[in-house]
Amino acid sequence: MTVSGAAGRIARIGFCTIIPIVLSGCGGTSGFEPKTSDNGTMLGNLIAFNNLNVGPAKPAAIEEKLECPNVEVLDGTASLRTYAGADQSNASVKYQYSLGDVVRECSHVGSNLVLKVGLEGRVLIGPAGTAGSFTAPIRIAIRNEKTQQVILSKFYRIPVTVPGGQSQGDFSLVSDPIAVQFVSAQAQEDYTVVVGFDEKGTGAAPIAKKSRRHMR
């Protein structure tokens, strides 16, 4: 992503540290306390009810249980800072993006494995920044675990607003359906979903397995 070069409840942070992203379980990360409803997490429901609508899957009775690919957030891509000028001290931080909850859903559709990725994040205003409108640059890529090559990469610019008088704003994304070749029901052995901030927004995602945290 240029994810190779360059979330715990997040309050207004002292800009001396990067808050680590902690991933756990099949559902996602503990980067933010999940927003819950009677049916589960809000983000999980958003993915579940926004149907893939790409055709009928094979009947569950004749198909082995599908294991979705794992998710990785690579070192240096769980957060992204912007500074005022060349000075990169804490006092010069204008704003910082941080990833929160990350979830994924997959299905076997014909000859394809179809994935959707959902994520939440936050922008925090720094000592040198002001409230306003921002755009969070996120890249989602799929890595082939056999070849360690990125086979598909999508870049998103997610709008987020921090109202006047506030110090932070939240954003979320549910990706478009992402189709790759179906290899086996053990899809976690075939592919990995790579997610992170991509400041430049150009090029492909990294291929190295250097995850800050790993989700199964």
C-alpha positions as CSV (number, residue, x, y, z in Angstrom):
1,M,0.0,0.0,0.0
2,T,2.1,1.8,-0.2
3,V,0.7,0.1,2.7
4,S,4.3,-1.3,3.2
5,G,5.9,2.0,3.9
6,A,3.3,4.0,5.1
7,A,-7.2,0.3,17.2
8,G,-8.8,-0.2,22.3
9,R,-11.2,2.7,22.5
10,I,-9.7,5.9,21.2
11,A,-10.1,9.1,23.1
12,R,-8.4,12.3,22.1
13,I,-4.9,11.1,22.2
14,G,-1.6,12.5,23.3
15,F,0.2,12.5,20.0
16,C,3.3,10.9,21.3
17,T,2.2,7.4,20.5
18,I,0.5,5.4,17.8
19,I,-2.4,3.4,19.3
20,P,-2.0,-0.3,18.3
21,I,-4.7,-2.1,16.4
22,V,-5.8,-5.3,18.1
23,L,-7.5,-8.0,16.1
24,S,-9.3,-10.9,17.5
25,G,-11.8,-13.6,16.5
26,C,-13.7,-14.1,13.3
27,G,-15.6,-10.9,13.7
28,G,-12.9,-8.2,13.6
29,T,-10.8,-6.1,15.8
30,S,-11.2,-4.5,19.2
31,G,-10.0,-1.2,17.9
32,F,-13.2,0.4,18.8
33,E,-15.9,-0.9,21.2
34,P,-18.3,-2.4,18.6
35,K,-21.6,-0.5,18.2
36,T,-24.2,-3.2,18.9
37,S,-27.8,-3.7,18.1
38,D,-30.2,-6.6,18.9
39,N,-28.7,-8.5,15.9
40,G,-25.0,-8.0,16.6
41,T,-22.5,-5.4,15.7
42,M,-23.6,-2.5,13.5
43,L,-20.7,-3.0,11.1
44,G,-21.3,-6.7,10.9
45,N,-24.9,-6.2,10.2
46,L,-24.1,-3.6,7.5
47,I,-22.1,-6.2,5.6
48,A,-24.6,-9.0,6.2
49,F,-27.7,-7.1,5.1
50,N,-26.0,-5.4,2.1
51,N,-26.2,-8.6,0.1
52,L,-23.6,-9.6,-2.4
53,N,-26.3,-10.2,-5.0
54,V,-23.9,-11.9,-7.4
55,G,-25.7,-15.2,-7.9
56,P,-26.7,-18.3,-6.0
57,A,-24.1,-20.1,-3.9
58,K,-23.8,-23.9,-3.7
59,P,-26.2,-25.5,-1.3
60,A,-24.6,-25.7,2.2
61,A,-25.5,-29.4,2.4
62,I,-23.1,-30.4,-0.3
63,E,-20.4,-27.9,0.3
64,E,-17.6,-28.1,2.9
65,K,-17.7,-25.3,5.5
66,L,-16.1,-22.2,4.0
67,E,-13.3,-20.6,6.0
68,C,-12.8,-16.9,5.0
69,P,-9.4,-15.5,4.4
70,N,-7.6,-13.9,7.4
71,V,-7.1,-10.1,7.6
72,E,-3.8,-8.4,8.0
73,V,-3.0,-4.8,8.9
74,L,0.7,-4.2,8.1
75,D,3.2,-2.4,10.2
76,G,2.9,1.4,9.7
77,T,-0.6,1.3,8.1
78,A,-2.9,1.2,11.1
79,S,-2.7,4.9,11.5
80,L,-1.7,7.9,9.4
81,R,-0.5,11.3,10.5
82,T,-0.4,14.7,8.7
83,Y,1.9,17.4,9.9
84,A,2.0,21.2,9.6
85,G,5.1,21.8,7.5
86,A,8.3,19.8,7.7
87,D,8.4,19.6,11.5
88,Q,7.2,16.2,12.5
89,S,7.0,16.8,16.2
90,N,3.9,16.0,18.2
91,A,3.1,19.7,18.5
92,S,3.0,19.9,14.7
93,V,0.4,17.1,14.1
94,K,-2.6,18.4,12.2
95,Y,-4.7,15.3,12.3
96,Q,-4.3,11.5,12.6
97,Y,-6.4,8.7,11.1
98,S,-6.7,5.4,13.0
99,L,-8.3,2.1,12.0
100,G,-10.8,0.6,14.3
101,D,-13.0,-2.5,13.8
102,V,-12.3,-4.6,10.6
103,V,-14.5,-7.5,9.5
104,R,-14.9,-9.6,6.4
105,E,-17.5,-11.9,4.8
106,C,-17.0,-14.4,2.0
107,S,-19.1,-16.8,-0.1
108,H,-18.5,-19.4,-2.8
109,V,-20.3,-18.2,-5.9
110,G,-19.7,-20.4,-9.0
111,S,-16.0,-20.5,-9.7
112,N,-15.3,-17.4,-7.5
113,L,-14.6,-16.7,-3.9
114,V,-16.5,-13.4,-3.3
115,L,-15.5,-11.2,-0.4
116,K,-16.6,-8.0,1.2
117,V,-14.6,-6.1,3.8
118,G,-16.0,-3.6,6.3
119,L,-14.1,-1.3,8.5
120,E,-14.4,1.6,10.9
121,G,-12.0,4.3,11.7
122,R,-11.5,7.7,13.2
123,V,-9.8,11.0,12.5
124,L,-8.4,12.9,15.5
125,I,-7.5,16.6,15.4
126,G,-3.9,17.3,16.5
127,P,-2.4,20.4,18.2
128,A,-1.8,22.1,14.9
129,G,-5.1,21.1,13.3
130,T,-8.7,22.4,13.1
131,A,-12.1,20.8,12.6
132,G,-13.4,20.4,9.1
133,S,-13.8,17.9,6.3
134,F,-11.3,15.1,5.6
135,T,-10.7,12.1,3.4
136,A,-9.4,8.9,4.8
137,P,-7.2,7.0,2.2
138,I,-7.8,3.2,2.5
139,R,-6.5,0.4,0.4
140,I,-7.8,-3.2,0.5
141,A,-5.8,-5.8,-1.3
142,I,-5.9,-9.6,-1.7
143,R,-2.7,-11.6,-1.5
144,N,-2.2,-15.1,-2.9
145,E,-0.7,-17.1,0.0
146,K,1.0,-19.5,-2.3
147,T,2.9,-17.0,-4.5
148,Q,2.9,-14.2,-1.9
149,Q,1.8,-11.8,-4.7
150,V,-1.0,-9.2,-4.6
151,I,-3.6,-10.3,-7.1
152,L,-6.1,-7.5,-6.6
153,S,-6.0,-4.1,-5.0
154,K,-8.7,-1.4,-4.4
155,F,-8.2,2.1,-3.2
156,Y,-10.9,4.1,-1.4
157,R,-11.2,7.7,-0.3
158,I,-13.6,7.8,2.6
159,P,-15.1,11.2,3.6
160,V,-15.2,12.1,7.3
161,T,-16.2,15.4,9.0
162,V,-15.2,16.8,12.4
163,P,-17.8,19.4,13.4
164,G,-16.6,22.7,14.8
165,G,-15.8,22.5,18.4
166,Q,-15.2,18.7,18.2
167,S,-11.9,16.9,18.3
168,Q,-12.7,13.8,16.3
169,G,-14.9,12.2,13.7
170,D,-15.7,8.6,12.7
171,F,-15.9,7.0,9.3
172,S,-16.8,3.5,7.9
173,L,-16.6,1.6,4.7
174,V,-18.1,-1.5,3.2
175,S,-16.2,-2.5,0.1
176,D,-17.6,-3.5,-3.2
177,P,-17.8,-7.3,-3.7
178,I,-14.3,-8.6,-4.5
179,A,-14.1,-11.7,-6.6
180,V,-11.1,-14.0,-6.8
181,Q,-10.7,-17.5,-8.1
182,F,-12.1,-20.1,-5.7
183,V,-9.4,-22.6,-4.7
184,S,-10.8,-24.5,-1.7
185,A,-13.1,-24.2,1.2
186,Q,-10.0,-23.5,3.4
187,A,-9.8,-20.1,1.8
188,Q,-7.7,-18.8,4.7
189,E,-4.9,-20.9,3.3
190,D,-5.3,-19.5,-0.2
191,Y,-5.7,-15.8,0.3
192,T,-5.1,-13.0,2.8
193,V,-7.0,-9.7,2.9
194,V,-4.6,-6.8,3.5
195,V,-6.0,-3.5,4.8
196,G,-4.4,-0.2,5.7
197,F,-4.0,3.5,5.1
198,D,-2.3,4.4,1.9
199,E,-1.2,8.1,1.9
200,K,-0.1,8.1,-1.8
201,G,-3.0,6.1,-3.2
202,T,-0.9,4.7,-6.0
203,G,0.7,1.4,-6.8
204,A,-0.2,-2.0,-5.4
205,A,-0.4,-3.4,-1.9
206,P,2.7,-5.0,-0.3
207,I,3.4,-8.7,-0.6
208,A,5.4,-9.1,2.6
209,K,3.8,-10.8,5.6
210,K,4.5,-8.2,8.2
211,S,1.2,-7.8,9.9
212,R,0.9,-5.6,12.9
213,R,-2.0,-7.9,14.1
214,H,-3.5,-10.9,12.4
215,M,-7.2,-11.8,12.4
216,R,-8.5,-15.4,12.0
